[in-house]
Structure formats: C-alpha cells, structure tokens
Amino acid sequence: MNAGRPQLAGTFGAVSSTHWLPSAAAMSVLEQGGNAFDAVAAAGFVLQVVEPHYNGLGGDVPIVSYQASTGRVQVVCGQGPTPQAATTEAITKLGLDQIPGSGLLPAVVPGAFGAWMRLLAEHGTLPLDRILDHAIGYAEHGFPLLTSTADAIEVLAPLFASEWTESARVYLPNGRPPAAGSRFRNPALAGTYQRLLREAKAAGGDREAQIAAAERAFYQGFVAEAVDAFVPRTEVLDSTGRRHKGLLTGQDMADWRATVEDSVSLTYRGYEVHKPGIWSQSPVFLQQLALLEGFDLGRMDLDSAEYVHTVAECAKLAFADREAWYGDPDHSDIPLTTLLSPAYTAERRALLEAKAAGTLRPGSPDGRTPHIPAQVAQEPTEALEHWERQIRNGLPTVVKATAARNDTCTVVVADRFGNMVAAVPSGGWLKSSPVVPGTGISLGTRAQTMTLEPGHPNSFGPGRRPRTTLSPSLVLKDGRPVLAFGTPGGDRQDQWTLGFFLAVADFGHDLQTATETLAFHTDHFASSFTPHESRPKTLVVEETVDPEVVEQLRTRGHEVELAPAYTLGKVCAVGHDPDQDLLLAAASPRGRQTYAIAR
C-alpha cells in the first residue's frame, strides 16, 4: 500500500497537521524566530478557525513535549474538569439516565486556551500577537471552507435556525449554509481573539505579563462572564430532544488552571514512548505495546491476517482495561503502575487465542475486581429529523454510513533547537453546543464520556476530568527525541497511531510510508461518545486489504467490515534522524488535507 508521498526532510524545522493552513502558520512562526512551542500554539489557534466542526476555542487539548534545554518530557493537561454543580443528582432529577452528548449539560471548563497559554508562558519566546495573528487573520478575512465543514453546517442548519440562533448568526451567513470551498469568515470569533489580545497588551510590554492577562480575560474576564450569563441561565435543545440549562459557571472557569505533569512512558524495542496520563485514554497505547512486546511482529507480514489478528486482540484487552480502570487519578486510586507492569501484562497476554475474542475481558490489577459501567439502551431514532439524529451522536461531525470517522485535529512540530511537541486539539466543535452569545465560541461536551454509576474512576462528579480520547505521542531513543505523532479519530486514535508506530519500530518504514500502511481497528468496546455503542468482534479494515487476508480473519472469528480505501485516520508525524541530523515530516494522504512541511 503506497500513496506515493515522500518523507520530507530538512534542517530548520518540521511541521505536520490535519490542515494545510495551520501547518503553514506554524512554519511561518518558526521562520520569524519562534521555537516549536510558539509554532504549535499558533497552529492550534488556526485549527480552531479552519476546522470548527472538529475543535474550537471552547474545547480542550493535551500537549506532550520535549524541551531541549532541560531534556525533559512534560504534558500540559488542557482537559477542563466538570463544573462544581456536576452531581449525579443534577442529571437524574431531570429524568435522564445518562449525560447528553450535546447541548449545555455536558459542558466542561474549556481547557484549550489555558493549556496554550501555559505552554507559551513556560516555553515560548515570541509575543502573543505573533502567535494569534494567523488565527485572527483567517477568522476576520476568511478561509476556504472544507467540504466536511460545509456538510456539517448544512445538516445542522435547521437546528441553528430554529433553536441555536447564535450558532446561526456565526455559521449561516445571510441565513444560508455556506458552500464548500467558499471564503468563510467568522467575525465573532475574530472579535474574541482581538479582545483577548487587546487586554493582553494593556498589561504592558512584558511577554509573560501579556500571556497572564490574556488568560485572566478568558477565565475571569469577558469570556467567563459571557459563559456565566448564558450557560446556567438559558435552556437549549440538546440530544435528549428537550431543553436544559447547563451547569458550568464563570466561577468554575476562574477556579481552574491548566496543569503541567510528567508523562507516562514505556520502553518498546529500544524506543521510549511518552503519553499523557490516565485521565486520558493515552496509556492504552502503552498497554498495547506491552502486550505486543511478547510477539515477534517483525517476522509477520505487515498486512497479514496473523499480524492484524494479533494487534486487534491486544487492543481488545487494553481497551477493556480502559473501560474498567481509566479516569481522573486526582479523584480515584487507579493502579496504573500495575497495568503497565511485566507480570500483569504476561497474565493478560496469555489470554490471546487463535480465535477472535467475543467478550470484553478487563483484568484484575492487584487483585481488584474490575467493573465496566452498563450502557443505557437508546430509543430508536428512525422517526427523527436528520439533524436530530446527528446531535444524538456525540461525535464531532456529521455521522455518515461509513466506518471512516476522522474527527478531531492534530499538530506536531520539531525545531532546529531540538524541541519537539505533539498536540491533539478537540472539543468545542460547532455540533457540540450552541455558540455562547457575543463570543463565537461553542463549549466542549466531554462530560458525555463519563458514567453516572458511582465509584467508577470515570464517574460524573464535581471538578473531575472526563476521560478524554485525545492522545498525542512523543518518542525518545537514547535519550533524544526522534518522533512525535497523533491522529484524529476519537476512540480509534490509539489503534491507528499504533499501526503507524509499529510500521516504524518493527518494520523499519520511514515516517511517510508508515502513515500509508493498511489501517484497521476494532469496535469491540463501547464508544466514549453518546450513544456509547459497541460492536463486539467487529474488525474494520480498509478495502485495500488482500481478499485472502479477509477470509483468514473471518475464519478466525472476526466480523470483518471493509472501509473505503484511505479513510481510517490522518496520522501526522515529525521526527529527527540523529545519524544524519535531519528533521523529518510526514502526513497521511487520508482525508486529502493533512499537510507536512520541512525546510
């Protein structure tokens, strides 16, 4: 399988993202003398403008980075927590048995802006206006609208026009859905960026003082005030088919700040792989690697039934543990060390069989009894309008009759100074919740991933981080950064990026070729997003797979579903070749919009 793109190489900088304009913005910032931290933040803000169906200023982002001056890998947690009013009773007294996937009830503190500000304050070098200029320019003067964005707006137009009227003011210029490829402007969002920048500059000429002032303006100033005036005081239609107020207040925003923490890591075939913590699904990537360490993948053919079966069955075991054990470690005692330990992994690996597993089998770390929350059955939706069916599904964009759902964004950057950063922004998409009046901002609805069952690590409760699917990766070898990568894709991120990484680590592919290898995933476990569907034994494989391999997989008990060619994932990657001292960049051809730059 080869789409023919070259791996890019240079000595100055390397960038890859899910859209060509953020990639160009990141390289522009590097050319202005900025470092990887400046560049990745600039790209992150542009992503909020040009991919509003996948992320926004009201969303969230985890960022994993290597700083050359300290030699440390760190994670900035931009996953905002639930409001203080977020109790089980607050939901059940409304007659609901689960948290809606859209509207205001599942809204959490928007963490993306605080995360970018924390990253810039501690590691950036350029003034804030140089970081925000690109996003402001595209929001104010326009950009070519993606077909996928236009599709989402067209489907949701009746909802916007009749219920989410502030969203209509932003996304229905002249009262009509904009055409794909048309020049789309978002003056409301541009105004918010501009005001944040004005308040930053009012703090004086010091860069860090400006960043702190912008952060205050967002979390304690005019943005928080707009949220407080709207969310807890306004009933809006959501995925339940009813109107509800939200729980988020301005005080919830004022009480929060993005945190910096150590990464979670595991060594695999000499590669030291770093991920965000267990408040995200990220450690599931490491659990899969730990299981796969016991197999000689290199002797298998990369597209063979043996390889696909082995990887998929390891994914089932790792994700079963995610369902039982992952959540906010600040509120639960989570046995992460045991989950990644060799002894526990060996016990789990022994469960793999030649036949596909048909049940979800979480483990018992430290002898604990696992529990997977029950999923509430959904009412049939056939009689609903198309837009009503869409908002009942908590995924970011319009859900079509295909397995190829490439939601969320990614940006990765490496610079000539030796820094490397990976970020996966998401949340606050145009389908998640109505635009907060006067801001151009939709809020993230990540609380939909939580359970109302008490006692689970991912239980709904005040001030808790919902378990996010967002999962950037950074890899060291011999103590030096060699690779950073990510992909859109919700629950499937840590399967699609796993295939990419194995192609590099076990099969020796260059970064670009690795993004183009056969992609597949299992939907064996419940989706993090409403309606939390699962499809036990289902294995989705791109249709470029050899038909004989499909038959072999079916013989092994997999229910194989073929996806259109080049549709699963949009892996973006940068790297460093220490032997040649070259920076590398690659972007998956899937989606026809990912873009890598190296110079």
URPE-V491287 format. One record per pair of residues at least 24 apart in sequence whose ideal C-beta (glycine too) atoms are under 6 Angstrom apart, sorted by the first residue. I is the first residue (numbers start at 1). J is the second residue. D is the distance in whole Angstrom. If there is no record, write none. Layout:
# URPE-V491287
i: (I | I)
j: (J | J)
d: (D | D)
This chain:
# URPE-V491287
i: (1 | 1 | 1 | 1 | 2 | 3 | 3 | 5 | 5 | 7 | 7 | 7 | 7 | 8 | 8 | 8 | 9 | 9 | 9 | 10 | 10 | 10 | 12 | 12 | 13 | 14 | 14 | 14 | 14 | 14 | 14 | 15 | 15 | 16 | 16 | 16 | 16 | 16 | 16 | 16 | 17 | 17 | 17 | 18 | 18 | 18 | 18 | 19 | 19 | 19 | 20 | 21 | 21 | 22 | 22 | 22 | 23 | 23 | 25 | 26 | 27 | 34 | 34 | 35 | 35 | 35 | 35 | 36 | 36 | 36 | 36 | 37 | 37 | 37 | 38 | 38 | 38 | 39 | 40 | 40 | 40 | 40 | 41 | 41 | 41 | 42 | 42 | 43 | 44 | 44 | 45 | 45 | 46 | 46 | 47 | 47 | 49 | 49 | 49 | 50 | 51 | 52 | 53 | 53 | 53 | 53 | 53 | 54 | 54 | 54 | 54 | 54 | 55 | 55 | 55 | 56 | 56 | 56 | 57 | 58 | 58 | 58 | 58 | 58 | 58 | 59 | 59 | 59 | 59 | 59 | 60 | 60 | 60 | 60 | 61 | 61 | 61 | 61 | 62 | 62 | 62 | 62 | 63 | 63 | 63 | 64 | 64 | 64 | 64 | 64 | 65 | 66 | 66 | 66 | 67 | 67 | 68 | 68 | 68 | 73 | 73 | 74 | 75 | 75 | 75 | 76 | 76 | 76 | 76 | 76 | 77 | 78 | 78 | 78 | 78 | 79 | 79 | 79 | 80 | 80 | 80 | 80 | 81 | 81 | 81 | 81 | 82 | 82 | 82 | 83 | 83 | 83 | 84 | 84 | 85 | 86 | 86 | 88 | 88 | 97 | 98 | 99 | 99 | 100 | 100 | 100 | 101 | 101 | 101 | 101 | 102 | 102 | 102 | 102 | 102 | 103 | 103 | 103 | 104 | 104 | 104 | 104 | 105 | 105 | 106 | 106 | 106 | 107 | 107 | 107 | 107 | 107 | 108 | 108 | 108 | 109 | 109 | 109 | 110 | 112 | 113 | 114 | 115 | 117 | 117 | 118 | 120 | 121 | 121 | 127 | 128 | 128 | 128 | 129 | 132 | 132 | 135 | 136 | 136 | 139 | 139 | 139 | 140 | 142 | 142 | 142 | 144 | 145 | 145 | 145 | 145 | 147 | 150 | 151 | 152 | 152 | 153 | 155 | 155 | 155 | 156 | 158 | 159 | 163 | 164 | 166 | 166 | 166 | 167 | 167 | 170 | 170 | 186 | 188 | 189 | 192 | 192 | 219 | 219 | 220 | 224 | 224 | 225 | 226 | 226 | 226 | 227 | 230 | 230 | 236 | 239 | 239 | 266 | 269 | 271 | 271 | 271 | 272 | 273 | 274 | 278 | 278 | 278 | 278 | 279 | 279 | 280 | 281 | 281 | 281 | 282 | 284 | 284 | 284 | 284 | 285 | 286 | 287 | 288 | 288 | 288 | 288 | 290 | 291 | 291 | 294 | 297 | 298 | 302 | 303 | 305 | 305 | 305 | 308 | 309 | 312 | 312 | 313 | 315 | 315 | 316 | 316 | 316 | 317 | 319 | 320 | 320 | 320 | 321 | 321 | 323 | 323 | 324 | 324 | 324 | 326 | 327 | 327 | 327 | 328 | 328 | 331 | 332 | 334 | 335 | 335 | 338 | 338 | 339 | 355 | 355 | 356 | 356 | 356 | 356 | 358 | 358 | 360 | 373 | 373 | 373 | 375 | 375 | 378 | 394 | 394 | 394 | 395 | 396 | 403 | 403 | 404 | 404 | 404 | 406 | 406 | 406 | 406 | 407 | 407 | 408 | 410 | 410 | 410 | 412 | 412 | 412 | 414 | 414 | 420 | 420 | 422 | 422 | 422 | 422 | 423 | 424 | 424 | 424 | 426 | 448 | 449 | 469 | 480 | 482 | 482 | 483 | 484 | 485 | 487 | 487 | 487 | 488 | 489 | 491 | 491 | 492 | 495 | 496 | 500 | 511 | 511 | 511 | 511 | 512 | 515 | 515 | 515 | 518 | 518 | 519 | 519 | 542 | 566 | 570)
j: (516 | 517 | 518 | 544 | 516 | 516 | 589 | 512 | 589 | 510 | 511 | 512 | 586 | 585 | 596 | 598 | 582 | 584 | 598 | 583 | 598 | 599 | 416 | 599 | 415 | 414 | 574 | 583 | 584 | 585 | 598 | 413 | 597 | 412 | 572 | 573 | 574 | 585 | 587 | 596 | 43 | 411 | 572 | 409 | 410 | 570 | 594 | 50 | 51 | 593 | 595 | 46 | 50 | 46 | 47 | 411 | 595 | 597 | 134 | 413 | 597 | 125 | 126 | 125 | 415 | 417 | 419 | 413 | 415 | 419 | 421 | 119 | 123 | 124 | 124 | 125 | 126 | 413 | 411 | 413 | 421 | 423 | 116 | 120 | 131 | 131 | 134 | 411 | 116 | 425 | 132 | 135 | 134 | 135 | 409 | 425 | 135 | 138 | 139 | 143 | 409 | 430 | 149 | 152 | 397 | 429 | 430 | 396 | 407 | 408 | 409 | 429 | 409 | 425 | 426 | 428 | 429 | 442 | 441 | 110 | 428 | 441 | 442 | 443 | 444 | 112 | 426 | 427 | 428 | 444 | 111 | 112 | 427 | 444 | 112 | 115 | 423 | 425 | 276 | 280 | 470 | 472 | 115 | 119 | 423 | 263 | 274 | 422 | 472 | 474 | 421 | 420 | 474 | 481 | 123 | 419 | 417 | 418 | 419 | 263 | 274 | 260 | 261 | 263 | 276 | 115 | 118 | 119 | 258 | 260 | 259 | 111 | 112 | 115 | 258 | 111 | 465 | 468 | 108 | 109 | 110 | 111 | 109 | 463 | 464 | 465 | 108 | 447 | 464 | 247 | 248 | 252 | 252 | 462 | 247 | 247 | 462 | 452 | 460 | 376 | 376 | 447 | 448 | 238 | 239 | 240 | 239 | 394 | 448 | 530 | 238 | 239 | 391 | 432 | 445 | 236 | 238 | 433 | 231 | 236 | 246 | 433 | 244 | 246 | 445 | 447 | 448 | 246 | 248 | 433 | 443 | 445 | 444 | 446 | 447 | 252 | 253 | 256 | 444 | 425 | 218 | 258 | 258 | 211 | 215 | 258 | 211 | 208 | 211 | 207 | 200 | 210 | 211 | 197 | 193 | 197 | 193 | 190 | 193 | 186 | 189 | 190 | 190 | 183 | 184 | 185 | 181 | 178 | 180 | 182 | 184 | 180 | 180 | 398 | 397 | 398 | 177 | 387 | 390 | 398 | 387 | 387 | 387 | 237 | 434 | 434 | 435 | 437 | 434 | 435 | 435 | 440 | 440 | 440 | 440 | 439 | 440 | 253 | 254 | 254 | 250 | 253 | 250 | 436 | 438 | 439 | 436 | 436 | 437 | 434 | 391 | 392 | 340 | 505 | 475 | 477 | 505 | 476 | 475 | 474 | 326 | 329 | 334 | 336 | 328 | 465 | 468 | 322 | 469 | 471 | 471 | 318 | 319 | 322 | 494 | 494 | 340 | 318 | 314 | 315 | 318 | 498 | 345 | 345 | 349 | 349 | 506 | 506 | 507 | 518 | 549 | 552 | 553 | 520 | 556 | 522 | 539 | 352 | 495 | 522 | 357 | 522 | 524 | 348 | 525 | 360 | 361 | 362 | 362 | 363 | 372 | 525 | 362 | 370 | 372 | 467 | 457 | 458 | 467 | 464 | 465 | 464 | 457 | 457 | 365 | 366 | 365 | 366 | 365 | 556 | 557 | 537 | 556 | 557 | 558 | 536 | 537 | 525 | 451 | 453 | 456 | 526 | 532 | 531 | 448 | 529 | 530 | 529 | 429 | 540 | 563 | 563 | 567 | 568 | 488 | 489 | 570 | 591 | 488 | 490 | 488 | 486 | 487 | 572 | 484 | 572 | 574 | 574 | 583 | 481 | 484 | 472 | 474 | 484 | 486 | 472 | 470 | 472 | 486 | 470 | 530 | 528 | 528 | 578 | 575 | 576 | 575 | 574 | 573 | 569 | 570 | 571 | 570 | 569 | 527 | 528 | 521 | 521 | 569 | 571 | 573 | 575 | 584 | 586 | 586 | 571 | 586 | 588 | 542 | 545 | 568 | 569 | 568 | 590 | 594)
d: (6 | 6 | 5 | 5 | 6 | 5 | 4 | 5 | 6 | 4 | 5 | 4 | 6 | 4 | 5 | 4 | 5 | 5 | 6 | 5 | 4 | 5 | 5 | 5 | 5 | 4 | 4 | 4 | 6 | 4 | 4 | 5 | 5 | 5 | 4 | 6 | 6 | 5 | 5 | 4 | 6 | 4 | 6 | 5 | 5 | 5 | 5 | 5 | 6 | 6 | 4 | 6 | 5 | 4 | 5 | 6 | 4 | 5 | 4 | 6 | 5 | 6 | 4 | 6 | 5 | 6 | 6 | 4 | 4 | 4 | 5 | 6 | 4 | 5 | 5 | 6 | 5 | 5 | 6 | 5 | 4 | 6 | 5 | 5 | 5 | 5 | 6 | 4 | 6 | 5 | 6 | 4 | 5 | 5 | 5 | 6 | 5 | 5 | 5 | 5 | 5 | 5 | 5 | 4 | 5 | 5 | 5 | 5 | 6 | 6 | 5 | 6 | 5 | 5 | 5 | 3 | 6 | 5 | 5 | 4 | 3 | 4 | 5 | 4 | 6 | 5 | 6 | 3 | 3 | 5 | 4 | 5 | 4 | 5 | 5 | 5 | 5 | 4 | 4 | 6 | 5 | 6 | 6 | 6 | 4 | 6 | 6 | 5 | 5 | 5 | 4 | 5 | 6 | 4 | 6 | 6 | 5 | 3 | 5 | 5 | 5 | 6 | 5 | 5 | 5 | 5 | 5 | 5 | 6 | 6 | 5 | 4 | 5 | 3 | 5 | 5 | 5 | 5 | 5 | 3 | 6 | 4 | 6 | 5 | 6 | 5 | 5 | 5 | 5 | 4 | 5 | 5 | 6 | 5 | 4 | 5 | 5 | 5 | 6 | 5 | 5 | 5 | 5 | 5 | 4 | 5 | 5 | 3 | 4 | 3 | 5 | 4 | 4 | 6 | 6 | 6 | 2 | 6 | 5 | 6 | 3 | 6 | 5 | 6 | 4 | 4 | 4 | 5 | 5 | 6 | 4 | 6 | 6 | 5 | 5 | 6 | 6 | 5 | 6 | 6 | 5 | 4 | 4 | 5 | 5 | 4 | 6 | 6 | 5 | 5 | 5 | 5 | 6 | 6 | 6 | 6 | 6 | 6 | 5 | 5 | 5 | 4 | 4 | 4 | 6 | 4 | 6 | 6 | 6 | 5 | 4 | 4 | 4 | 5 | 5 | 5 | 5 | 6 | 6 | 5 | 5 | 5 | 5 | 4 | 4 | 6 | 4 | 5 | 5 | 5 | 5 | 6 | 6 | 3 | 3 | 5 | 5 | 5 | 6 | 5 | 4 | 4 | 6 | 5 | 6 | 5 | 6 | 5 | 6 | 5 | 5 | 5 | 6 | 5 | 5 | 6 | 6 | 4 | 5 | 5 | 5 | 6 | 5 | 5 | 5 | 4 | 5 | 6 | 5 | 6 | 4 | 5 | 6 | 5 | 5 | 4 | 6 | 4 | 5 | 6 | 5 | 6 | 4 | 6 | 5 | 5 | 4 | 5 | 5 | 5 | 5 | 4 | 5 | 6 | 5 | 5 | 6 | 5 | 6 | 5 | 5 | 6 | 5 | 5 | 4 | 5 | 5 | 4 | 5 | 6 | 5 | 6 | 4 | 4 | 5 | 5 | 3 | 4 | 6 | 5 | 4 | 5 | 4 | 5 | 4 | 5 | 4 | 5 | 5 | 6 | 4 | 5 | 6 | 4 | 5 | 6 | 5 | 6 | 4 | 5 | 6 | 5 | 5 | 4 | 5 | 4 | 4 | 5 | 4 | 4 | 4 | 5 | 3 | 6 | 5 | 6 | 5 | 6 | 5 | 6 | 4 | 4 | 6 | 5 | 4 | 5 | 5 | 4 | 5 | 4 | 5 | 4 | 5 | 4 | 5 | 6 | 4 | 5 | 5 | 5 | 5 | 4 | 5 | 6 | 6 | 5 | 5 | 5 | 4 | 5 | 6 | 5 | 5 | 5 | 6 | 5 | 5 | 4 | 3 | 5 | 5 | 5 | 5 | 4 | 4 | 5 | 5 | 4 | 6 | 6 | 4 | 5 | 6 | 5 | 5)
